[in-house]
Amino acid sequence: MRPDHVLLLPGWHDSGPDHWQSRWEQLQGYHRVAQHDWERPLRGDWSARLEEVVLSRREPVLLVAHSLGCLLVAAWASHSRHTARVRAALLVAPGDTERPELLAPLRSWSPIIRQRLPFPTLLVGSRNDPFCGFERAQGLATDWGARFHDAGEAGHINADSKLGDWAEGHALLAALISE
């Protein structure tokens, strides 16, 4: 798969320079889907932007989402007529926007869309993610029809987790592509 057909979908506040998504963008040439507003994300706006980028690619894409980006994939897939343009999705550390402390700042993201995704999906969850409990992440994987990978105690699987280039994650992505 060509690097520009791997779409990186960061979460709320984007992914900073030490985040594995940013490192993959630099090292692999993957394409970050830039959103209009990283601080006040609206589900409809983010979904429209993803649709635009997916339609701009000639070949099927691979979605690589983190945190709120995982919920974006589910929301987009629930209404897009172009889901066949997605080869597969790697969803990492989904955020739980139904948690009381996130309801107000992320109100357009609740309820979480929980229908089966129409493309092969792997969800990576952490046992000590402060933004989504382990069982909740497993439940989302089940609802979305995704295989689940236990990343152990990796926090939110972000820059704070000190994963560097996150070679394990890239190996999971390579395996997903080869399926």
C-alpha positions in Angstrom: 0.0 0.0 0.0 1.3 3.4 -0.9 2.1 5.7 2.1 -0.3 8.4 1.0 -3.2 5.8 1.2 -2.5 5.2 4.9 -4.6 7.9 6.6 -3.7 8.9 10.2 -6.7 10.0 12.2 -5.6 11.7 15.4 -7.9 12.3 18.4 -8.9 15.4 20.3 -6.1 18.1 20.3 -4.3 16.3 17.4 -1.1 14.2 17.9 2.0 16.0 19.0 5.5 15.5 17.7 6.4 12.7 20.1 3.2 10.7 19.4 3.6 7.5 17.4 1.2 8.8 14.7 3.4 11.8 14.1 6.5 9.6 14.0 4.9 7.3 11.5 4.0 10.3 9.4 7.6 11.5 9.4 9.2 8.0 9.0 6.7 6.3 6.7 5.1 9.2 4.8 1.6 8.4 5.9 -1.0 11.1 5.5 -2.5 12.9 8.5 -6.1 13.9 8.0 -6.1 17.5 9.3 -9.3 18.6 11.0 -10.8 22.1 11.0 -10.9 22.4 14.8 -8.8 20.1 17.0 -9.9 21.8 20.2 -13.7 21.8 19.7 -14.3 18.7 17.6 -17.7 18.3 16.0 -18.6 14.8 14.9 -20.3 16.0 11.7 -17.4 18.2 10.7 -14.8 15.6 11.3 -16.8 13.0 9.5 -17.3 15.2 6.4 -13.5 15.9 6.3 -12.8 12.1 6.4 -15.2 11.6 3.6 -13.5 14.2 1.5 -10.1 12.7 2.0 -11.2 9.1 1.4 -12.9 10.2 -1.9 -9.7 12.1 -2.9 -7.7 8.8 -3.1 -7.7 6.6 -6.2 -7.0 3.4 -4.3 -8.6 2.0 -1.1 -7.2 3.5 2.1 -6.1 2.1 5.4 -7.3 4.0 8.4 -5.0 4.4 11.5 -7.0 6.0 14.3 -6.2 7.0 17.8 -8.6 8.0 20.6 -11.4 10.2 19.3 -10.2 9.2 15.8 -11.5 5.7 16.5 -15.0 7.1 17.2 -14.7 9.1 14.0 -14.2 5.9 12.0 -17.4 4.4 13.5 -19.4 7.5 13.0 -18.2 8.0 9.4 -18.8 4.3 8.5 -22.4 4.6 9.9 -23.5 7.0 7.2 -20.9 7.0 4.3 -21.8 5.3 1.1 -18.0 4.9 0.4 -16.9 2.4 3.0 -15.8 0.0 0.3 -13.0 2.4 -0.3 -11.5 1.3 3.1 -9.3 -1.7 3.0 -9.0 -2.0 6.8 -8.7 0.0 10.0 -6.3 0.0 13.0 -8.1 1.6 16.0 -5.9 2.4 18.9 -7.0 3.4 22.4 -10.5 4.6 21.7 -11.7 7.5 23.8 -14.9 7.0 25.8 -16.9 10.2 25.2 -19.8 8.8 27.3 -17.8 9.3 30.5 -19.3 12.1 32.6 -16.3 14.4 32.4 -16.3 14.2 28.6 -20.0 14.7 27.9 -19.8 18.5 27.9 -16.7 19.2 25.9 -17.4 16.4 23.4 -21.2 16.5 23.3 -21.6 15.8 19.6 -19.7 12.5 20.1 -22.4 10.9 22.3 -23.8 8.4 22.0 -20.9 6.5 20.6 -21.9 4.8 17.3 -21.7 1.1 18.0 -22.6 -0.7 14.8 -20.5 -3.3 13.0 -17.8 -1.8 10.8 -17.9 -3.0 7.1 -14.2 -3.6 6.8 -11.5 -5.6 8.6 -10.7 -3.9 11.9 -8.2 -4.4 14.7 -8.7 -2.5 18.0 -5.7 -2.1 20.3 -6.6 -1.4 24.0 -4.6 -0.8 27.1 -5.3 -2.2 30.6 -4.7 1.2 32.2 -6.0 3.7 29.7 -7.3 6.7 31.7 -9.7 7.6 28.9 -11.3 4.2 28.3 -11.6 1.2 30.6 -10.3 -2.1 29.3 -13.6 -3.8 29.4 -15.2 -0.8 27.6 -12.6 -1.0 24.9 -13.3 -4.8 24.5 -17.0 -4.0 24.3 -16.4 -1.4 21.5 -14.3 -4.0 19.6 -17.2 -6.5 19.9 -19.8 -4.0 18.8 -17.6 -2.8 15.8 -16.8 -6.4 14.8 -13.1 -5.8 15.4 -10.5 -8.2 16.6 -9.0 -7.1 19.9 -5.3 -6.8 20.8 -4.3 -6.4 24.5 -1.5 -3.9 24.6 -0.9 -4.5 28.4 -0.4 -1.5 30.6 0.4 1.1 27.9 -1.7 4.0 29.2 -3.5 5.9 26.5 -1.0 4.5 23.9 0.2 8.0 23.2 3.4 10.2 23.7 3.0 9.9 27.5 3.3 6.1 27.1 6.9 6.7 25.7 6.4 4.3 22.8 8.8 6.1 20.4 8.1 4.8 16.9 5.9 2.1 18.4 7.3 -0.8 16.5 4.7 -3.2 17.9 1.9 -1.1 16.5 3.5 -0.9 13.1 3.9 -4.7 13.1 0.1 -4.9 13.9 -0.6 -2.6 11.0 1.6 -4.7 8.6 -0.2 -7.8 9.7 -3.6 -6.2 9.1 -2.6 -5.1 5.6 -1.4 -8.6 4.8 -4.7 -10.3 5.8 
